[in-house]
Amino acid sequence: QVQLVESGGGLVQPGGSLKLSCAASGIIFSIYTMEWYRQAPGKERELVARISSGGRTEYANSVKGRFTISRDNAASTMYLQMNSLKSEDTAVYYCHVRSTNNWGQGTQVTVYS
């Protein structure tokens, strides 16, 4: 079965950086568009960034210029480099395979001052 395992979350001060990873198994990773979503307390889950099988990227306006999504197909892993973090980036971040019901368990990112 499909497994998506996120890692790399944690506590960071405003202006700091974190790099999230999503390791996938049970799928032909290279053919799928992969996505990062996040969900803050009391809010709906929202799309943060997306990367196609060919490497085309899209970002939510709120993270453009600060976050970078990437992928390593040989390692079946997707990444999210998050720089200049703000308190409003605090959320649980989820890995998702586009157009499927496959989600990771999430990793908590907390930006505090």
C-alpha positions in Angstrom: 0.0 0.0 0.0 1.0 3.6 -0.4 2.9 5.2 2.5 3.9 8.8 2.8 6.1 9.7 5.7 6.8 13.4 6.5 9.7 14.6 8.7 11.6 17.7 9.5 9.0 19.7 11.4 9.8 21.4 14.7 10.1 24.7 16.6 11.7 27.7 15.1 11.8 31.4 15.7 10.4 33.9 13.2 12.8 34.4 10.3 14.2 30.9 10.7 14.3 28.0 8.3 13.1 24.4 8.2 13.3 21.7 5.5 10.5 19.1 5.4 10.8 15.8 3.7 8.2 13.3 2.4 9.3 9.8 1.7 7.0 7.8 -0.5 6.7 4.1 -1.0 4.2 1.8 -2.7 3.8 4.1 -5.7 5.7 4.9 -8.9 6.7 8.3 -7.4 8.1 9.8 -10.5 4.8 9.9 -12.5 2.8 11.7 -9.9 2.3 15.4 -9.1 3.1 15.8 -5.4 1.8 18.5 -3.1 2.3 20.0 0.4 -0.7 21.1 2.3 -1.0 22.6 5.7 -3.7 23.0 8.3 -3.5 25.5 11.1 -5.7 25.2 14.3 -9.3 26.1 13.5 -8.6 26.5 9.8 -9.2 24.5 6.7 -6.4 22.5 5.1 -4.8 24.6 2.3 -2.4 23.9 -0.5 1.0 25.3 0.0 3.0 24.1 -3.0 2.8 21.6 -5.8 5.4 20.0 -8.1 4.6 18.1 -11.2 6.3 14.9 -12.4 8.3 17.1 -14.8 9.4 19.5 -12.0 7.0 22.4 -12.7 6.2 24.2 -9.4 3.3 26.2 -8.1 3.0 28.1 -4.8 0.4 29.7 -2.6 0.7 33.4 -2.7 1.4 33.4 1.0 4.6 31.4 0.6 6.0 32.6 -2.7 9.6 33.7 -2.5 10.0 32.0 0.9 9.3 28.3 0.3 10.8 26.0 -2.3 9.4 22.7 -3.3 11.6 20.0 -4.9 11.7 16.3 -5.5 14.2 13.5 -5.9 12.6 10.8 -8.0 15.5 8.4 -7.5 14.8 8.6 -3.7 11.0 8.8 -4.0 11.2 11.9 -1.8 9.7 15.4 -1.9 11.0 18.3 0.0 9.8 21.7 1.2 12.5 24.3 2.1 10.9 26.9 4.2 12.8 30.2 4.8 11.9 33.4 6.5 9.3 31.6 8.5 6.4 33.6 10.1 4.1 32.9 13.0 1.3 32.4 10.5 3.2 29.5 9.0 2.5 27.5 12.1 0.5 24.4 11.1 0.6 20.7 10.5 2.2 20.1 7.1 1.0 17.2 5.0 2.3 15.4 2.0 -0.3 14.5 -0.7 -0.3 12.6 -4.0 -2.4 14.7 -6.3 -5.7 13.2 -7.5 -5.5 10.4 -5.0 -6.6 9.9 -1.4 -3.1 9.3 -0.2 -1.9 11.5 2.6 0.9 11.4 5.1 0.4 11.6 8.8 1.6 15.2 9.0 4.5 17.0 10.7 4.1 19.9 13.0 5.8 23.2 12.3 5.6 25.9 15.0 7.0 29.3 14.6 7.2 31.2 17.9 8.8 34.3 19.3 
